[in-house]
C-alpha cells in the first residue's frame, strides 16, 4: 500500500466525512462484557475501595447548569477530615472517549503518586448531560476543564495553589486552550495531543484543505436538519459492526496508524458503551474555527507535552510546542516506539508517560 493512498484514506476517515452513525448503534460485543462495578475498562482498574489504597468516588456537579458525571481518584491514606492539603490534577479524555478509559487510567496512576485526580465526561457526552448528544464544541470542552477546576476548588483538602491539568488526545488540545486563559492551572501536560480544529478543518496531515468549504456546507445542512429534530453524526467506528468485522477493517489499514489503532482500542480492547467515537456533523461549524496553536503564546505555566515517537499525529504536538513562546519551562518528551493510541494502554508506554508526568508535576506543583 503506497504512502499516498494511505494518507488519502486515513485523511478521509479522520475528518469524519466517510461515514455517519447513530448514537444508539451497537458497535462491538465487548461493551456487554464490562464487569467492573464502576464501568472502568482499563487494566488494573479499581474494583472496590479499600483502606490504604487508592480509592475512587463517583461525583456529580454542574457546569453552566448541565450535569457533569466524574470520577474522583483519592490517593492512598487520603485524610478526609484531616488538615492535610493535596495537590490535584484534572484529566480530560480524548475525542469520542469516556472517563472510564484512558483518562481514568491516568487519573488512577496519578492518584497512586499522591495526587487527587479527577476524570470527567465532557458535557453532551458519556454519562454527563446535554442535548443533542455528542455535540463537540471546543468552547464547551474548554469550559469542562475549568469546571473540573471549579469542583476541585470546592474540596477543602485540595491545595488550590497546586492544581495541574493533563489532557489526552483531543482533551489535550482543549487542555492547552484552557491553560491559555485559566491561570488556576499551575502546570499543564498533554499526552498524544490532537488538535481537533486543525484536523476537522484541514484534514488529517493537512491533506484535505481543498475540502474545507464542502465540510462547512455539510455542517450547514446538518444544522438545518437539527431544526426538525434530525441529528446527523460523524464517526470513525463503522456502525453495527461485529468484532469480526472490526478486525477485518483493521486488517485493511497500516499498523501503528491512528485510525487502525482507534478501531482496536475503542471498538475492541477497551470498548465502552459511552464512547461512540462520533460527534454531531453540525459541530464542524465550531470545530473548524478553532485551532489551539493560535494562542499558544498565552501559556506561561510549566508545560510538558508527551507523544509517541511513531505517532502519525506527532506533528500536532511538535507544532503546538514550537509556538509555546510564553514559557521557558517546557519539555517535549517522546516515547520511543509508541504510536498515538498505544500510549493509552501499553504498559511499557504508560509507565514511561506516568514517570515523566510524576517528575513534571512534582517539580511544578
Rosetta blueprint (number, residue, H / E / L):
1 X L
2 X L
3 X H
4 X H
5 X H
6 X H
7 X H
8 X H
9 X H
10 X H
11 X H
12 X H
13 X H
14 X H
15 X L
16 X L
17 X L
18 X L
19 X L
20 X L
21 X L
22 X L
23 X L
24 X L
25 X L
26 X L
27 X L
28 X L
29 X H
30 X H
31 X H
32 X H
33 X H
34 X L
35 X L
36 X L
37 X L
38 X L
39 X L
40 X L
41 X L
42 X L
43 X L
44 X L
45 X L
46 X L
47 X L
48 X L
49 X L
50 X L
51 X L
52 X L
53 X L
54 X L
55 X E
56 X E
57 X E
58 X E
59 X E
60 X E
61 X E
62 X E
63 X E
64 X L
65 X L
66 X E
67 X E
68 X E
69 X E
70 X E
71 X E
72 X E
73 X E
74 X E
75 X L
76 X L
77 X L
78 X L
79 X L
80 X L
81 X L
82 X L
83 X L
84 X L
85 X L
86 X E
87 X E
88 X E
89 X E
90 X E
91 X E
92 X E
93 X L
94 X L
95 X L
96 X L
97 X L
98 X L
99 X L
100 X L
101 X L
102 X H
103 X H
104 X H
105 X H
106 X H
107 X H
108 X H
109 X H
110 X H
111 X H
112 X H
113 X L
114 X L
115 X L
116 X E
117 X E
118 X E
119 X E
120 X E
121 X L
122 X L
123 X L
124 X L
125 X L
126 X L
127 X L
128 X L
129 X L
130 X L
131 X L
132 X L
133 X L
134 X L
135 X L
136 X L
137 X L
138 X H
139 X H
140 X H
141 X H
142 X H
143 X H
144 X H
145 X H
146 X H
147 X H
148 X H
149 X H
150 X H
151 X H
152 X H
153 X H
154 X L
155 X L
156 X L
157 X L
158 X E
159 X E
160 X E
161 X E
162 X E
163 X E
164 X E
165 X E
166 X E
167 X E
168 X E
169 X L
170 X H
171 X H
172 X H
173 X H
174 X H
175 X H
176 X H
177 X H
178 X H
179 X H
180 X H
181 X H
182 X L
183 X L
184 X L
185 X L
186 X L
187 X E
188 X E
189 X E
190 X E
191 X E
192 X L
193 X L
194 X L
195 X L
196 X H
197 X H
198 X H
199 X H
200 X H
201 X H
202 X H
203 X L
204 X H
205 X H
206 X H
207 X L
208 X L
209 X H
210 X H
211 X H
212 X H
213 X H
214 X H
215 X H
216 X H
217 X H
218 X H
219 X H
220 X H
221 X H
222 X H
223 X H
224 X H
225 X H
226 X H
227 X L
228 X L
229 X L
230 X L
231 X L
232 X L
233 X E
234 X E
235 X E
236 X L
237 X L
238 X L
239 X L
240 X L
241 X L
242 X L
243 X H
244 X H
245 X H
246 X H
247 X H
248 X H
249 X H
250 X H
251 X H
252 X L
253 X L
254 X L
255 X L
256 X L
257 X L
258 X H
259 X H
260 X H
261 X H
262 X H
263 X H
264 X H
265 X H
266 X H
267 X H
268 X H
269 X H
270 X L
271 X L
272 X L
273 X L
274 X L
275 X L
276 X L
277 X L
278 X E
279 X E
280 X E
281 X H
282 X H
283 X H
284 X H
285 X H
286 X H
287 X H
288 X L
289 X L
290 X L
291 X L
292 X H
293 X H
294 X H
295 X H
296 X H
297 X H
298 X H
299 X L
300 X L
301 X L
302 X E
303 X E
304 X E
305 X E
306 X E
307 X E
308 X E
309 X L
310 X L
311 X L
312 X L
313 X L
314 X H
315 X H
316 X H
317 X H
318 X H
319 X H
320 X H
321 X H
322 X H
323 X L
324 X L
325 X L
326 X L
327 X L
328 X L
329 X L
330 X E
331 X E
332 X E
333 X E
334 X E
335 X E
336 X L
337 X L
338 X L
339 X L
340 X L
341 X H
342 X H
343 X H
344 X H
345 X L
346 X L
347 X H
348 X H
349 X H
350 X H
351 X H
352 X H
353 X H
354 X H
355 X H
356 X H
357 X H
358 X H
359 X H
360 X H
361 X H
362 X H
363 X H
364 X H
365 X L
